[in-house]
Amino acid sequence: MTSNSTSSQESNSFSMDDFAKALEKYDYQFEKGQVVKGTVSQHTSDGAYIDIGGKCPGFLPLREAALEQVLNIANVLPLGEESEFLIISGQDAEGQVTLSRRQLKLQQAWDNVMEKVDSGANVKMRVTGSNKGGVTGEVEGLRGFIPRSHLMEKDNLESLIGQLLSANFLEVDRERNKLVLSQRQLARAAAMTNLEVGQLILGKVVKIQPYGVFVDLNGVTGLLHIKQVSGTRIDDLNTLFKMGQEIPVMIAEIDGVKNRISLSTKVLENYPGEILDNMTEMMATAAERAEKARNKLTNEE
């Protein structure tokens, strides 16, 4: 045997050490918190085995298959389907890890919600249930809640089940997995965009307090403070206004940060105290007084 043939045999030999080293290249080290891709290889009564490229397939418990409750895992993860999974338990003695698709989806859902929170975007919630406090539903894959006080429909909450409600964020707590929304606040914000300082608008008295009158302006409420009712002192607002009464008011101030609208009838007066002397005439001619009133508001600013 020539030296060349001997050298050739040596170069082609593949020892057990070489084989072990080759295997090490494919000995994946999986850790908790890692996101991996895998293919469904087997279904069981309590989950599925997922081929993630290691020595041993990962196991996906049934409860970790999806955000919603799953009775038959084959319905959400058919054999041969590839998907991403989150490792929620490190390798055991046999190298097997526990996987979760639910927790990965949960992380992604919260990421989407936080992006919307940061951008100030609104969301839609599909109502799935109701209780005395409000309604629950699904928002971006998460469980959301709208309190009764923040719903447009406060009486028949069961009628809202199945509906898709537009809302904005009231409370977002990722640590506690808590998502509270407001339909009323969104409606108010939308209504406020149609209002401007100096605008004359017909509203309805919805509450009378010692310090002022709350007036509904087509879905958004403004405050007519007692000092903005007239240029003279008003002792009792109940002598001038009644619940449900329609009155023309001027938009005196819009505070978007505090979500507050200030109203005025004082600027509609031709002289201080006119609303006390001849309220009917003053209200009837409010449109003609509007331009003069706007000039007053401008000068006050």
TORVEX-175422 format. One line per field, with one value per residue (C-alpha): x, y, z; residue number from 0; residue in three letters. Coordinates in steps of 0.1 Angstrom, whole numbers, always signed. Layout:
BEGIN
xx	[X  ...]
yy	[Y  ...]
zz	[Z  ...]
num	[NUM  ...]
residuo	[ALA  ...]
***
This chain:
BEGIN
xx	[+0  +15  +19  -7  -34  -26  -30  -62  -77  -67  -83  -115  -117  -144  -139  -164  -150  -156  -191  -197  -184  -206  -236  -227  -233  -270  -273  -295  -295  -331  -338  -369  -382  -368  -390  -386  -402  -415  -437  -466  -455  -480  -513  -522  -553  -536  -515  -491  -455  -436  -405  -382  -350  -336  -328  -363  -396  -410  -444  -473  -500  -536  -541  -512  -524  -543  -556  -591  -601  -592  -610  -594  -559  -561  -585  -559  -527  -530  -503  -474  -483  -453  -457  -438  -437  -425  -404  -420  -400  -363  -350  -356  -333  -343  -338  -376  -389  -425  -439  -467  -484  -509  -483  -465  -498  -505  -471  -478  -513  -500  -473  -500  -521  -491  -484  -520  -518  -486  -501  -534  -553  -588  -598  -629  -641  -663  -687  -689  -705  -721  -725  -737  -705  -704  -695  -665  -651  -622  -597  -567  -569  -570  -599  -612  -638  -660  -676  -713  -706  -684  -710  -734  -761  -763  -797  -799  -763  -772  -783  -747  -734  -721  -717  -685  -680  -655  -636  -604  -582  -591  -566  -538  -518  -497  -483  -518  -531  -558  -575  -602  -618  -643  -669  -684  -650  -643  -678  -671  -637  -653  -680  -655  -637  -669  -670  -650  -646  -672  -697  -734  -751  -784  -781  -803  -800  -792  -781  -783  -758  -753  -721  -735  -756  -745  -757  -758  -744  -754  -736  -710  -716  -704  -706  -723  -707  -728  -704  -709  -747  -750  -731  -749  -751  -773  -784  -803  -799  -832  -851  -837  -833  -852  -842  -846  -849  -832  -810  -786  -751  -717  -686  -663  -634  -624  -598  -587  -563  -589  -616  -637  -660  -669  -701  -714  -748  -734  -718  -753  -766  -769  -765  -757  -787  -807  -812  -830  -852  -861  -847  -872  -864  -827  -828  -851  -826  -794  -784  -785  -764  -739  -715  -713  -708  -679  -662  -666  -651  -622  -616  -616  -590]
yy	[+0  +33  +62  +82  +55  +53  +90  +89  +63  +83  +115  +96  +79  +92  +84  +84  +116  +132  +119  +133  +167  +166  +159  +188  +212  +201  +199  +229  +245  +257  +281  +294  +326  +317  +318  +288  +275  +240  +216  +196  +160  +142  +149  +135  +138  +166  +184  +179  +172  +198  +191  +220  +205  +192  +157  +155  +171  +199  +194  +218  +214  +217  +248  +265  +260  +292  +324  +309  +276  +247  +213  +196  +207  +194  +222  +249  +230  +203  +178  +191  +228  +250  +278  +298  +288  +303  +280  +283  +255  +246  +212  +183  +153  +140  +173  +180  +216  +228  +251  +277  +293  +310  +330  +340  +352  +370  +388  +398  +410  +432  +446  +456  +472  +492  +505  +517  +533  +551  +564  +574  +551  +537  +500  +479  +455  +425  +422  +386  +390  +414  +419  +445  +466  +466  +445  +422  +414  +407  +434  +425  +390  +402  +404  +439  +456  +486  +499  +507  +544  +544  +529  +548  +521  +517  +500  +469  +455  +421  +437  +447  +410  +403  +439  +456  +487  +514  +526  +542  +532  +541  +519  +497  +475  +449  +435  +427  +418  +445  +464  +489  +509  +537  +540  +572  +590  +582  +596  +627  +632  +628  +652  +677  +678  +693  +722  +754  +784  +811  +786  +791  +758  +746  +724  +707  +711  +677  +687  +718  +723  +753  +762  +758  +740  +710  +712  +683  +693  +665  +638  +658  +677  +713  +733  +767  +780  +803  +832  +827  +828  +866  +898  +902  +880  +849  +835  +804  +788  +768  +801  +803  +768  +735  +700  +691  +728  +737  +768  +784  +786  +799  +777  +798  +773  +738  +721  +689  +679  +680  +669  +699  +724  +757  +775  +810  +829  +860  +870  +869  +897  +932  +944  +927  +909  +908  +871  +878  +905  +890  +855  +845  +874  +869  +832  +839  +864  +845  +839  +877  +883  +856  +878  +903  +876  +862  +895  +896  +861  +872  +903  +882  +859]
zz	[+0  -10  +13  -7  -2  +35  +38  +19  +43  +73  +59  +53  +87  +110  +147  +175  +188  +154  +155  +190  +179  +149  +171  +194  +164  +165  +203  +208  +242  +250  +278  +295  +278  +244  +213  +190  +158  +158  +139  +155  +154  +177  +195  +229  +251  +272  +246  +217  +210  +190  +170  +177  +164  +197  +209  +223  +211  +233  +249  +246  +273  +261  +283  +266  +230  +225  +243  +244  +259  +236  +239  +208  +201  +165  +158  +165  +157  +131  +126  +105  +111  +119  +145  +170  +207  +240  +262  +297  +314  +308  +297  +320  +325  +290  +274  +270  +274  +280  +254  +253  +224  +247  +266  +234  +219  +252  +250  +214  +223  +251  +227  +203  +230  +244  +209  +206  +241  +232  +199  +215  +191  +199  +199  +194  +221  +212  +242  +255  +289  +314  +352  +376  +372  +334  +304  +296  +262  +239  +229  +207  +221  +257  +283  +286  +308  +304  +336  +335  +341  +310  +287  +264  +271  +309  +314  +293  +294  +281  +248  +243  +242  +207  +198  +188  +208  +200  +231  +244  +272  +308  +327  +313  +337  +320  +352  +366  +332  +336  +308  +315  +287  +282  +255  +270  +271  +235  +225  +246  +229  +195  +203  +217  +183  +168  +193  +193  +215  +206  +192  +201  +207  +220  +250  +276  +313  +329  +364  +386  +414  +437  +418  +383  +357  +337  +301  +276  +242  +219  +239  +257  +289  +297  +328  +330  +361  +383  +376  +339  +340  +343  +348  +381  +412  +410  +444  +433  +399  +404  +399  +364  +351  +352  +345  +308  +298  +264  +265  +240  +255  +243  +244  +266  +270  +260  +281  +262  +290  +318  +294  +304  +286  +301  +290  +293  +290  +305  +272  +256  +279  +266  +302  +336  +350  +317  +321  +354  +339  +305  +300  +274  +251  +256  +248  +217  +203  +212  +175  +169  +200  +191  +171  +199  +224  +204  +205  +243  +246  +224  +245  +277  +263]
num	[0  1  2  3  4  5  6  7  8  9  10  11  12  13  14  15  16  17  18  19  20  21  22  23  24  25  26  27  28  29  30  31  32  33  34  35  36  37  38  39  40  41  42  43  44  45  46  47  48  49  50  51  52  53  54  55  56  57  58  59  60  61  62  63  64  65  66  67  68  69  70  71  72  73  74  75  76  77  78  79  80  81  82  83  84  85  86  87  88  89  90  91  92  93  94  95  96  97  98  99  100  101  102  103  104  105  106  107  108  109  110  111  112  113  114  115  116  117  118  119  120  121  122  123  124  125  126  127  128  129  130  131  132  133  134  135  136  137  138  139  140  141  142  143  144  145  146  147  148  149  150  151  152  153  154  155  156  157  158  159  160  161  162  163  164  165  166  167  168  169  170  171  172  173  174  175  176  177  178  179  180  181  182  183  184  185  186  187  188  189  190  191  192  193  194  195  196  197  198  199  200  201  202  203  204  205  206  207  208  209  210  211  212  213  214  215  216  217  218  219  220  221  222  223  224  225  226  227  228  229  230  231  232  233  234  235  236  237  238  239  240  241  242  243  244  245  246  247  248  249  250  251  252  253  254  255  256  257  258  259  260  261  262  263  264  265  266  267  268  269  270  271  272  273  274  275  276  277  278  279  280  281  282  283  284  285  286  287  288  289  290  291  292  293  294  295  296  297  298  299  300]
residuo	[MET  THR  SER  ASN  SER  THR  SER  SER  GLN  GLU  SER  ASN  SER  PHE  SER  MET  ASP  ASP  PHE  ALA  LYS  ALA  LEU  GLU  LYS  TYR  ASP  TYR  GLN  PHE  GLU  LYS  GLY  GLN  VAL  VAL  LYS  GLY  THR  VAL  SER  GLN  HIS  THR  SER  ASP  GLY  ALA  TYR  ILE  ASP  ILE  GLY  GLY  LYS  CYS  PRO  GLY  PHE  LEU  PRO  LEU  ARG  GLU  ALA  ALA  LEU  GLU  GLN  VAL  LEU  ASN  ILE  ALA  ASN  VAL  LEU  PRO  LEU  GLY  GLU  GLU  SER  GLU  PHE  LEU  ILE  ILE  SER  GLY  GLN  ASP  ALA  GLU  GLY  GLN  VAL  THR  LEU  SER  ARG  ARG  GLN  LEU  LYS  LEU  GLN  GLN  ALA  TRP  ASP  ASN  VAL  MET  GLU  LYS  VAL  ASP  SER  GLY  ALA  ASN  VAL  LYS  MET  ARG  VAL  THR  GLY  SER  ASN  LYS  GLY  GLY  VAL  THR  GLY  GLU  VAL  GLU  GLY  LEU  ARG  GLY  PHE  ILE  PRO  ARG  SER  HIS  LEU  MET  GLU  LYS  ASP  ASN  LEU  GLU  SER  LEU  ILE  GLY  GLN  LEU  LEU  SER  ALA  ASN  PHE  LEU  GLU  VAL  ASP  ARG  GLU  ARG  ASN  LYS  LEU  VAL  LEU  SER  GLN  ARG  GLN  LEU  ALA  ARG  ALA  ALA  ALA  MET  THR  ASN  LEU  GLU  VAL  GLY  GLN  LEU  ILE  LEU  GLY  LYS  VAL  VAL  LYS  ILE  GLN  PRO  TYR  GLY  VAL  PHE  VAL  ASP  LEU  ASN  GLY  VAL  THR  GLY  LEU  LEU  HIS  ILE  LYS  GLN  VAL  SER  GLY  THR  ARG  ILE  ASP  ASP  LEU  ASN  THR  LEU  PHE  LYS  MET  GLY  GLN  GLU  ILE  PRO  VAL  MET  ILE  ALA  GLU  ILE  ASP  GLY  VAL  LYS  ASN  ARG  ILE  SER  LEU  SER  THR  LYS  VAL  LEU  GLU  ASN  TYR  PRO  GLY  GLU  ILE  LEU  ASP  ASN  MET  THR  GLU  MET  MET  ALA  THR  ALA  ALA  GLU  ARG  ALA  GLU  LYS  ALA  ARG  ASN  LYS  LEU  THR  ASN  GLU  GLU]
***
